[in-house]
Amino acid sequence: MTSLDIWLNILGLALIAFAVRYYPMALLERFRLPPRVQQGLRYVPAATLAGLVFPALLTHNGQWAGPAHPELWAGLVAALVAWRFKNALLTIGVGLLALWLLRSAGL
């Protein structure tokens, strides 16, 4: 593959990614969704995040990790920080620090 082929592939994939996200928003702007659908769509970001995060916290190599899993405890620490301070950057920083400390302690 030449460098031109690589750049054309990157450009094509970027255009496809843009179109997949833009056109549904542009079409939905013309229509008024029922209030019940709008209310349900508000939960999509939280459900998506939970679907990405919880498997990483609770499993290791596809198996239940148990209570000795450092990611579980770091996630609990991060959840407490998020609940108390409601600051995303602080939550990420404290969660990563907790994970680092737990892993360096050999847990």
N, C-alpha and C positions, 0 to 999 in steps of 0.2 A: 504494500500500500504506500502510495506516495504521500507526501505531506499535504498536497492539495486534496487528495481523497479524504484524508483525516479531517481537514478543516470543513470540507463539504458535508461530511457525516455529522460533525458537531453542529454546524449551522442547521442542517435538516432536522436533527433531533431537537434542537432548541425551538425551531419553528413549530414542530409537532407538539412539544410540551406547552408552548404558548397557546396554540389553537385549542388544545384539549381543555385548558383552563379558561380561556377567554370566551369562547363561543357559548358555552352554557350560561355564563353570567350575562352575556349580551342578550341572549334569548329570554332569560328569566326576567330581565329588566322590563320587557314589554308586557309581561303577564303579571297579574296579582295572584300570589299564592294564597290559599286559604289560611286563616290564622292558625289553625291546628297544625298545618304543615310547617309554617314558620316557627311555631313553638317547638316542634320536634327537631327542626334543623339546628336549633340553638345548642343541642346536646351533641352534635356530631364532633366538634373539636375535642371535647372532653372524652368521648367514647373512643375516638381514634388514638388519643394520647394514652389512655388506659390500655388499649389493645397492644400498643407498642412497648409500654413500660413494664406492665405486670409479668409477662412471660420472662423478661430478663431478670426480674427480681425474684421470681419463684422457682425457676428451673435452671438446670445446668446440663448441657448436652441433651436436652429434650427430656430429662428426668426431673422429678420433684427434688429440689436441692436440700430441703430440710432447714432447720433453724440455724445450722452452722454456716450458712451461706452468707458471706460478707456483703454481697449486693443487697440482700434483704434488709440487713441492719442499717446499711448506709441509706437505703431507700426510706426506711422508717424515720431516720434522723432528718433526711431532706423533707419528708412530709410534715414533720413537726415544725421545721423552720418555715416551710411554705404556709402552714396554717397560722403560725404566730406572727410572721412579719409580712406576708403577702408580697414578697419581693423575689422575682424570678432569678435574677443574677445571684443574690445571696443564697437562694435555695440550691442552685447548681454548684456554687462554690463550696458550700458546706457539705453537700452530698458527695462531691468529688474528694474533698479533704477527708471525710469520714471513711469513704471507700479506701483511700490510700492508706490511712492509719490502720484500718482493719486488716488489709492485706499485708502491710508491713509487720503487723503483730502476729501474722501467721494464721489468721482465722480463715 
